Amino acid sequence: MTRAAVLRELDGPLTMEELTLNPLGPAQVRVRLAAAGVCHSDLSLANGTLRQPFPVVLGHEGAGTVVEVGAEVTTLAPGDHVVLNWSPPCRDCWFCGAGEPYLCVHADDARAVPFARSASGEDVYAGLGTGAFATETIVGAHACIPVPADIPLEEAALLGCAVLTGVGAVTNSARVRPGQSVVVVGLGGVGLAALQGARIAGAKTIVAVDPSPSKEDLARRLGATDFLPPSDKLAKEIRALTGGRGADHAIECVGRADTIRAAWSATRRGGTATVVGLGSPKDMLSLSALEVAYFARSLTGCMYGSTDPSVDVPILLDHWRAGRLDLGALVTDHVALDDIGEAFTRMREGRGARTLVRF
């Protein structure tokens, strides 16, 4: 049995239910959750921006302890601490073979397979194949990233999405170099992680952009040299901070056409705007045919920070141990599982950064 927050319809309420987990498959593991971050992608699943079968247990940024393993699992054992990987690569498809496991064609297969049953016998699905808003979940062994016992599981949970995505966008996708300038648009958990990634990469000027002035102090603590609210003058203000040119890189962490456009306009000629936020397919971005060639900018998408979690999580842990990466600072609120609706309300209103569910 597992106690879980179940979403039964688009934009519906989260209801607490007792579910029966399906029998463990030979290549699966059962994980007892210790903590789960509430990500904007969970909201996108809840409102239909991202597709997901219903009823569903959301939550994909989680960490916990393995309590049972399938007969064919040799890489994990009960008692192991793990971070859940909502986009596990198959290692066999063309993209995996090309060194792009974050684009694996089978990474989201698990979301279409029920992982539990309701009290009435109805199939229940795991959001993004993980279902972390539950006391226990079942995932494939390849969807678990082992982590050493010296990292608190509450902080390790953030590695599963916000930190891999935000830091990875800077270091793997944009490939920011020492001395360059970076603008980060949107300061949720991913954006705050991107600020830290820019600092770790050695960026000289790091401009944080967010409508909430309450986030300025934290942004500066995590690496921002400047803080600006979004406005029609944003590109001009950023040019003033970057020698009149514009930023070398803009990292967009919102996923709206207007913020993508702002990130594009904030970059210098020859600069790069990296889009991390997942937006609506109906929200259309417009660029003129002249500006694309004239400004010689690059507009690139970034999925999961262009990371391979099995490679990048150990790197992030090295930064954490050395004091270069502050995981706890990304969490502005804590809730119990029963109060998870509060986290969604804060997220819709743009308040705070990451809310962490403690089990």
Secondary structure as UniProt FT lines:
FT   STRAND          2..7
FT   TURN            10..11
FT   STRAND          14..21
FT   TURN            26..27
FT   STRAND          28..38
FT   HELIX           40..47
FT   STRAND          56..57
FT   STRAND          61..69
FT   TURN            71..72
FT   TURN            78..79
FT   STRAND          81..84
FT   HELIX           94..97
FT   TURN            98..99
FT   HELIX           101..103
FT   TURN            105..108
FT   HELIX           109..112
FT   STRAND          114..117
FT   TURN            119..120
FT   STRAND          123..126
FT   HELIX           127..129
FT   STRAND          136..140
FT   HELIX           141..143
FT   STRAND          144..146
FT   TURN            149..150
FT   HELIX           153..156
FT   HELIX           157..160
FT   HELIX           162..168
FT   HELIX           169..174
FT   TURN            178..179
FT   STRAND          181..185
FT   HELIX           189..201
FT   STRAND          205..209
FT   HELIX           213..215
FT   HELIX           216..221
FT   TURN            222..223
FT   STRAND          226..228
FT   TURN            232..233
FT   HELIX           234..241
FT   TURN            242..244
FT   STRAND          247..252
FT   HELIX           257..266
FT   STRAND          267..275
FT   TURN            281..282
FT   HELIX           289..295
FT   STRAND          298..301
FT   HELIX           304..306
FT   HELIX           309..321
FT   TURN            322..323
FT   HELIX           328..330
FT   STRAND          331..336
FT   HELIX           337..339
FT   HELIX           340..349
FT   STRAND          354..358
//
